[in-house]
Amino acid sequence: MDSTRPIRALVRGLEALTVLNSRDGGTVSEVAQEIQLPRTTVYRILETLCASGFVVRDSADERYRLTVRVRALSTGFHEESWITQVAKPCLFELGESIVWPVNIATLAETQLIVREATDHCSPLAIQHFSAGTTLPLLSSSAGHAYLAYCADAERTALIDASSRSGSAEPLASDSPQMPPMLAEVVELGYAATTRSDGLVDEVSMSVPVNLQPGYLAVLTVRFSASAVPLKTGVERFLPKLRHCAARISAAFRKTVDARAHPTRTTA
């Protein structure tokens, strides 16, 4: 008997999780159609995932949705590792070109965490960010970019969580300014905020990095408003930010594909 033969039930369960992750949940029929299995089989799979705590069935519309326990699975995928392998070279190349400090951040709970930054090697850094620096979702350009480009269900959940946390951020999660502000971010293709420490106004400009469905990072450059007005910063830095984001996205997807298909060869 071949001990390396895949466990079909496990494969099917992971396929069902993938389908639910790619949309705002799904019914038994929708999942069955996606993974091409009988409805009775898919029903058993989804109910097993419910019993395990990874999925919940919404009695209001009979749709199965992922729970926060699924996020815990990503703990084994070390973000520091992919940042080093994929994003760091692109990030530091961008830093050399722009000179102003740049960083990349990903979501952790209800805030963003800087995973890598070029502040320590930028002579123009006003305040020094390093790996581990946290960025608020509601008042940072990185947070605005993340909220503008993440999935609708995730955005709603994050804003609700920020409301419950009693955050005293300048832009409240229930502010009427929030929807049009996020819409403008999507229209412009970037988010920008200005922070003042009393001496210097520092502009942050951020763009999303689309890694794969349901998984975003944010790339940010920070510069002095007096040295580089926002309009000039957009003209000078935005194309480079977008190019870097696209490179990171492509490299990340290539890395994920190589891990998923280790025997695949390219011509």
C-alpha positions in Angstrom: 0.0 0.0 0.0 1.4 3.4 -0.9 1.7 5.4 2.3 2.3 8.6 0.4 -1.1 8.6 -1.2 -3.0 11.8 -0.4 -5.9 11.7 2.1 -8.8 12.5 -0.1 -11.0 13.7 2.8 -8.4 16.2 3.9 -7.8 17.4 0.4 -11.6 18.0 -0.1 -11.8 19.9 3.3 -9.0 22.2 2.2 -10.7 22.8 -1.1 -13.9 23.7 0.7 -12.0 26.2 2.9 -10.4 27.7 -0.2 -13.8 28.3 -1.8 -15.2 29.9 1.3 -12.1 32.1 1.6 -12.5 33.3 -2.0 -16.0 34.7 -1.4 -18.2 35.9 1.4 -18.9 32.3 2.5 -21.0 29.9 0.4 -24.0 27.6 0.5 -23.6 23.8 0.2 -24.7 24.0 -3.5 -22.2 26.7 -4.3 -19.3 24.9 -2.7 -20.3 21.6 -4.3 -20.4 23.2 -7.7 -16.9 24.8 -7.2 -15.2 21.6 -6.0 -17.4 19.3 -8.1 -18.6 17.0 -5.4 -22.1 15.7 -4.4 -24.0 18.0 -2.1 -24.3 15.3 0.5 -20.5 14.9 0.6 -19.9 18.7 0.8 -22.5 19.0 3.5 -20.6 16.5 5.7 -17.3 18.3 4.9 -18.8 21.7 5.9 -20.4 20.4 9.1 -17.1 18.7 10.1 -15.4 22.1 9.6 -18.1 23.7 11.8 -17.5 21.0 14.5 -13.8 21.8 14.3 -14.4 25.5 14.8 -13.1 26.7 11.4 -16.4 27.4 9.8 -19.8 28.6 11.1 -23.2 28.2 9.4 -25.3 31.4 9.4 -28.9 30.4 10.1 -30.1 33.7 8.5 -29.1 32.7 5.0 -27.7 29.1 5.4 -24.3 30.3 4.2 -21.1 28.8 5.7 -18.5 31.3 6.6 -14.9 31.1 8.0 -14.3 31.9 11.6 -11.3 33.7 13.2 -9.8 30.3 13.9 -8.8 30.1 10.3 -6.5 33.1 10.7 -4.5 31.0 13.3 -3.5 28.6 10.6 -1.4 31.4 9.1 0.8 31.4 12.2 2.8 28.6 10.6 3.4 30.7 7.6 6.1 33.0 8.9 5.5 36.4 7.3 9.1 37.3 8.3 10.3 34.5 6.1 8.4 35.6 2.9 9.3 39.2 3.6 13.0 38.2 3.6 12.8 36.0 0.6 10.4 38.0 -1.6 9.8 41.6 -0.4 13.0 42.7 1.2 15.2 42.8 -2.0 12.5 44.8 -3.8 11.9 47.1 -0.8 15.6 48.0 -0.4 16.0 48.5 -4.1 13.1 50.9 -3.9 14.6 52.6 -0.9 17.8 53.2 -2.8 15.9 54.8 -5.6 13.6 57.0 -3.6 16.1 57.6 -0.7 13.1 58.5 1.6 12.2 55.6 4.0 9.9 52.9 2.8 8.2 50.0 4.6 5.9 47.1 4.1 3.2 46.1 6.5 0.7 43.3 7.0 -2.4 42.9 9.1 -2.3 41.5 12.6 -5.7 41.5 14.5 -7.0 45.1 14.0 -3.8 46.9 13.2 -1.0 46.7 10.7 2.5 45.6 11.7 5.6 46.8 9.8 7.4 43.7 8.6 10.4 45.4 7.1 11.6 49.0 6.7 14.5 50.9 5.2 14.6 53.7 7.9 17.9 52.6 9.3 19.7 53.1 6.0 17.8 56.2 4.9 19.5 59.5 5.6 16.1 61.3 5.3 14.1 59.3 7.9 12.3 61.7 10.2 11.1 59.1 12.7 12.5 55.7 12.6 10.3 52.7 11.9 11.5 49.1 12.3 10.0 45.6 12.1 7.3 45.4 14.7 6.1 49.0 14.6 2.3 49.1 14.7 0.2 51.3 12.4 -3.5 52.1 13.2 -6.0 51.2 10.6 -8.2 54.2 10.9 -5.6 57.0 11.0 -2.6 55.9 8.9 -2.2 55.9 5.1 -1.3 52.2 5.3 -4.5 51.5 7.2 -6.6 53.5 4.7 -5.1 51.6 1.8 -5.7 48.3 3.5 -9.3 49.1 4.3 -10.0 50.4 0.8 -8.7 47.3 -1.0 -9.6 44.4 1.3 -12.7 42.4 0.8 -16.0 43.9 1.9 -16.7 41.4 4.6 -13.2 41.9 6.1 -13.5 45.7 6.0 -16.8 45.5 7.8 -15.4 43.2 10.5 -12.3 45.3 11.0 -14.2 48.6 11.3 -16.7 46.9 13.7 -13.8 45.6 15.8 -12.2 49.1 15.8 -15.5 50.5 17.1 -15.7 48.0 19.9 -12.1 48.7 20.9 -13.0 52.3 21.8 -10.2 53.6 19.7 -9.6 57.4 20.0 -8.2 57.6 16.5 -8.8 60.9 14.7 -11.2 59.3 12.1 -13.8 57.3 13.9 -14.9 54.0 12.4 -18.5 55.2 12.2 -17.6 58.6 10.7 -19.6 59.6 7.6 -16.3 60.5 6.1 -15.1 56.9 6.0 -16.9 55.6 2.9 -16.1 58.5 0.6 -12.5 58.6 1.9 -12.0 54.9 1.1 -13.7 55.4 -2.3 -11.3 58.2 -3.1 -8.4 55.9 -2.2 -9.5 53.4 -4.7 -10.1 56.1 -7.4 -6.6 57.6 -6.9 -4.9 54.3 -6.4 -3.1 55.4 -3.2 -3.8 56.7 0.3 -2.0 59.6 1.9 -2.0 61.1 5.4 0.1 63.9 7.1 1.5 63.6 10.6 2.9 66.5 12.5 5.3 66.3 15.5 5.2 70.1 16.0 8.3 70.7 13.9 8.0 68.7 10.8 4.9 67.6 8.8 5.6 64.1 7.5 3.5 62.7 4.6 2.9 59.0 4.3 1.8 57.6 0.9 0.7 53.9 0.7 -0.4 51.5 -2.1 -1.7 47.9 -1.7 0.3 44.8 -2.5 -2.1 42.1 -3.8 -0.4 38.9 -2.8 -3.3 36.5 -3.4 -7.0 36.5 -3.0 -7.8 37.5 0.6 -4.2 38.4 1.4 -2.9 42.0 1.2 0.2 43.9 2.3 0.7 47.6 2.1 3.8 49.5 0.8 4.5 53.0 2.2 6.9 55.8 1.6 7.2 58.7 4.1 8.6 62.1 3.3 8.8 65.7 4.5 5.9 67.9 3.3 8.2 70.9 3.2 10.8 69.1 1.1 8.4 67.3 -1.2 4.8 68.6 -1.5 2.2 65.8 -1.9 1.6 66.6 -5.6 5.3 66.2 -6.3 5.5 63.1 -4.2 2.7 61.5 -6.2 4.4 62.3 -9.5 7.8 61.2 -8.2 7.1 58.2 -6.0 3.8 56.7 -6.9 4.9 55.0 -10.2 7.9 53.5 -8.3 5.7 52.3 -5.4 3.3 50.6 -7.8 6.1 49.0 -9.8 7.6 47.7 -6.5 4.2 46.4 -5.3 3.7 44.6 -8.6 7.1 43.0 -8.4 6.5 41.8 -4.8 3.1 40.4 -5.8 4.5 38.5 -8.8 7.4 37.1 -6.8 5.1 36.1 -3.9 2.7 34.2 -6.2 5.6 32.5 -7.9 7.0 31.4 -4.6 3.6 30.1 -3.4 3.1 28.3 -6.7 6.5 26.7 -6.5 5.7 25.4 -3.0 2.4 24.1 -4.0 3.8 22.3 -7.1 7.5 21.5 -6.2 7.9 19.1 -9.2 6.6 21.7 -11.7 9.3 22.8 -14.2 9.3 25.8 -16.4 10.5 26.0 -20.0 
